[in-house]
Amino acid sequence: MMIPKRAFTTTGSAGLNNLTAWALMSLFCLATPLAVGNAWSDDAVTLEIQSKAAYTLGPGDSKTLAHRLALFRAKFKAAWRAADRFEKRKLIQFVDRDKRELVDLVADRLRAEGVQDRYQIEGRTTTCSVETRTTVKLSDFIEAQLTSLRMGRQEDEDSYRHEMAPPVPSPLNPGNALAKVNRLLDKHELRMAIIYINRLAEGYPNWGEIYELKAAAFRQQHQPVKMLAALRKACRLGSREACAQLK
C-alpha cells in the first residue's frame, strides 16, 4: 500500500509512528459519501457491504472448519470490494502484490454481522453457505499494513528450524496464513512459500486457496507442469479463478 516515502525510509518504532500519523491524517481529511455495488456508507472511509460465499466439505473436514472458511471467503469479498473502491477514490494505492496480502489480513480482522449460514447436502457432498453484512473502514487497511510490518520483522528473526517446519496456528486464522504466503511470494522466497503451503495442506487439504498460491509459486519458479497440477487441484476444490486459468 502506497504511503509517504518517509515511512519506508524509517525503521523500527519511528517507522510505525510515521505510518500511524499518515493513517490518522487520511482519516480526518476525507469525508465524501460513496457506495460500491450492494454496499453503502456513512462517510468516505467506511463501507458496509453484504457478501456471501460457500465452502464444500472434504474428507475429514468439520462443520466448524467449513463455517470458518466460508465466513472468511465472504469477508474477503467484502474487503476486496472495499479495497477496489478506496483505490478508485485514490484514498489508498497498492504497490507490487501487497493488495492480496492486506486484503487477507483485513478479512481476518473484520467483524461480520447478521451472519446467516446453511448446510446443503447433495448426495455425498455437503456445502456450507454463508451470507453476512460487514463494515470495512479505511483504517482497517492501515492496521493491516502495520500487522504486515510486524509479521515481516518476526519472520526475519525466525530460526532455521522454524523455516524448515513453520508452525501452523490452531485454530486457523485464514487471512493470516494466506497473507504469510503472499508476503513470501512477494519477497521471492519461493522455497519457503512452498514449504509453508505444504504445511497448510497437511492440516487443510481441501482448502482451495492454498493451491492457487502454490500454482503462483510454481509459476514464479517456471515449473509449468507443477503449476498446472496445483491449478487443477484448486479448480476441483471450487476455485473459479483456477478453473478460468486452465481454459
C-alpha positions in Angstrom: 0.0 0.0 0.0 1.5 3.4 -1.0 2.4 5.7 1.8 4.8 8.6 2.1 8.5 7.7 1.4 9.5 8.8 4.9 7.6 5.9 6.4 9.6 3.5 4.3 13.0 5.1 5.0 12.5 5.0 8.8 12.7 1.7 10.6 11.6 0.4 14.0 9.1 2.2 16.2 9.7 5.5 14.4 8.6 4.0 11.1 5.4 2.7 12.7 4.8 6.1 14.2 5.1 7.8 10.8 2.7 5.2 9.3 0.2 5.8 12.1 0.4 9.5 11.7 -0.3 9.2 7.9 -3.3 7.0 8.7 -4.8 9.5 11.1 -4.3 12.3 8.6 -6.0 10.3 6.0 -9.0 9.6 8.2 -9.5 13.2 9.2 -9.1 14.7 5.8 -11.6 12.6 3.9 -15.4 13.0 4.1 -17.2 12.3 0.8 -20.1 9.9 0.7 -19.6 6.9 -1.6 -21.2 3.5 -2.4 -20.0 0.3 -4.0 -22.2 -2.4 -5.5 -24.6 -3.5 -2.8 -22.6 -1.5 -0.2 -23.5 1.8 1.5 -21.5 4.1 3.7 -21.9 6.9 6.2 -18.7 8.7 5.0 -15.7 8.3 2.7 -13.8 5.9 4.8 -16.5 3.5 5.9 -18.4 0.9 3.8 -21.0 -1.6 4.8 -21.0 -4.5 2.4 -23.2 -7.6 2.0 -21.5 -10.7 0.7 -21.9 -14.4 0.5 -19.6 -17.4 0.0 -19.5 -21.1 0.4 -17.2 -24.0 1.3 -17.7 -27.6 0.3 -16.6 -30.0 3.0 -14.0 -32.6 2.0 -12.9 -35.8 3.7 -12.1 -35.1 7.3 -13.5 -31.5 7.4 -15.7 -30.5 10.3 -18.7 -28.2 10.1 -16.8 -25.7 12.3 -13.9 -25.5 9.9 -16.3 -25.3 6.9 -18.2 -22.4 8.6 -14.9 -20.6 9.4 -13.6 -20.8 5.8 -16.9 -19.9 4.2 -17.2 -16.9 6.5 -13.6 -15.9 5.7 -14.4 -16.1 2.0 -17.4 -13.8 2.4 -15.4 -11.3 4.5 -12.6 -11.5 1.9 -15.0 -10.5 -0.8 -16.2 -7.5 1.3 -12.6 -6.4 2.0 -11.7 -6.8 -1.7 -14.6 -4.7 -2.8 -13.7 -2.0 -0.3 -10.1 -2.1 -1.4 -11.1 -1.5 -5.0 -13.4 1.4 -4.0 -10.9 3.1 -1.8 -8.3 2.7 -4.5 -10.5 4.2 -7.2 -11.2 7.1 -4.9 -7.4 7.5 -4.5 -7.6 7.1 -0.8 -5.0 4.3 -0.9 -2.7 3.0 -3.5 -1.4 -0.6 -3.5 2.1 -1.4 -4.8 3.5 -4.7 -6.1 1.5 -7.6 -4.9 0.7 -6.3 -1.4 -3.0 -5.8 -2.2 -3.8 -9.5 -1.8 -1.8 -9.8 1.5 -3.5 -6.7 3.0 -7.0 -7.8 2.0 -6.3 -11.2 3.6 -5.3 -9.5 6.8 -8.3 -7.2 6.7 -10.7 -10.1 6.1 -9.4 -11.8 9.3 -10.0 -8.8 11.5 -13.5 -7.8 10.2 -16.5 -8.4 12.4 -19.3 -10.0 10.5 -22.9 -9.1 11.4 -26.2 -10.7 10.6 -24.5 -13.9 9.6 -26.8 -16.5 8.0 -25.5 -19.9 7.2 -27.0 -23.1 5.9 -25.8 -26.6 5.0 -26.9 -28.1 1.8 -26.5 -31.9 1.2 -26.4 -33.3 -2.3 -25.5 -37.0 -2.4 -22.3 -37.3 -0.5 -21.4 -33.6 -0.8 -22.1 -31.1 2.0 -21.7 -27.4 1.4 -21.8 -24.6 4.0 -23.1 -21.3 2.5 -22.8 -18.0 4.4 -24.4 -14.6 3.9 -23.2 -11.7 6.0 -23.0 -7.9 6.4 -19.6 -6.4 7.1 -18.4 -2.9 7.9 -15.0 -2.1 6.3 -13.0 1.0 7.2 -10.0 2.6 5.5 -8.3 2.3 8.9 -8.6 -1.5 8.6 -6.0 -1.4 5.8 -3.7 0.9 7.8 -3.9 -1.6 10.7 -3.2 -4.5 8.2 -0.1 -2.7 6.9 1.2 -2.3 10.5 0.5 -6.0 11.1 2.3 -6.9 7.9 5.4 -5.0 9.0 5.4 -6.7 12.4 5.0 -10.1 10.9 7.7 -9.4 8.4 10.1 -8.5 11.1 9.2 -11.6 13.1 9.8 -13.8 10.1 13.3 -12.2 9.6 14.1 -13.3 13.2 12.8 -16.8 12.9 15.3 -19.6 13.3 16.3 -22.1 10.6 14.2 -24.7 12.4 11.1 -22.6 12.0 11.9 -22.1 8.3 12.0 -25.8 7.6 9.0 -26.6 9.8 7.0 -23.4 10.0 4.2 -23.7 12.7 0.6 -23.6 11.6 -1.5 -21.9 14.2 -4.6 -23.6 15.6 -7.4 -22.6 15.4 -6.7 -21.4 11.9 -6.7 -17.7 11.1 -7.2 -18.0 7.3 -6.2 -14.5 6.4 -3.1 -14.5 8.5 -1.9 -17.8 6.9 -2.6 -16.7 3.3 -1.0 -13.3 3.9 2.2 -15.0 5.0 2.3 -17.0 1.8 1.7 -13.8 -0.3 4.4 -12.0 1.6 6.9 -14.8 0.9 5.9 -14.8 -2.8 6.3 -11.0 -2.9 9.8 -11.4 -1.5 10.5 -14.2 -4.0 11.2 -16.6 -1.2 9.6 -19.4 -3.2 11.1 -22.4 -1.4 9.9 -21.1 1.9 6.4 -20.3 0.4 6.0 -23.9 -0.9 7.2 -25.4 2.4 4.6 -23.3 4.3 1.9 -24.2 1.7 2.6 -27.9 2.2 2.3 -27.5 5.9 -1.1 -25.8 5.5 -2.1 -28.6 3.1 -1.3 -31.2 5.7 -3.9 -29.8 8.0 -6.4 -28.3 5.5 -6.1 -30.5 2.3 -9.5 -29.3 0.9 -8.8 -25.6 1.1 -8.6 -24.4 -2.5 -6.9 -21.0 -1.9 -3.6 -22.6 -0.8 -3.4 -24.5 -4.1 -4.0 -21.2 -6.0 -1.0 -19.8 -4.2 1.0 -23.0 -4.8 0.4 -22.5 -8.5 1.6 -18.9 -8.3 4.8 -20.1 -6.6 5.4 -22.7 -9.3 4.7 -20.0 -12.0 7.5 -17.9 -10.5 9.8 -20.9 -10.5 9.0 -21.5 -14.2 7.6 -25.0 -13.4 4.5 -25.2 -15.7 3.7 -28.9 -15.1 3.6 -28.4 -11.3 1.7 -25.1 -11.7 -1.0 -26.8 -13.8 -1.3 -29.6 -11.3 -1.9 -27.1 -8.5 -4.4 -25.2 -10.6 -6.3 -28.4 -11.3 -6.4 -29.2 -7.6 -7.7 -25.7 -6.8 -10.3 -26.0 -9.6 -11.5 -29.3 -8.3 -11.9 -27.7 -4.9 -14.2 -25.0 -6.3 -11.8 -22.1 -7.3 -13.4 -20.3 -10.2 -10.2 -18.3 -10.7 -8.1 -21.5 -11.0 -10.7 -23.0 -13.4 -10.5 -19.9 -15.6 -6.7 -20.1 -15.8 -7.0 -23.6 -17.1 -9.1 -22.7 -20.1 
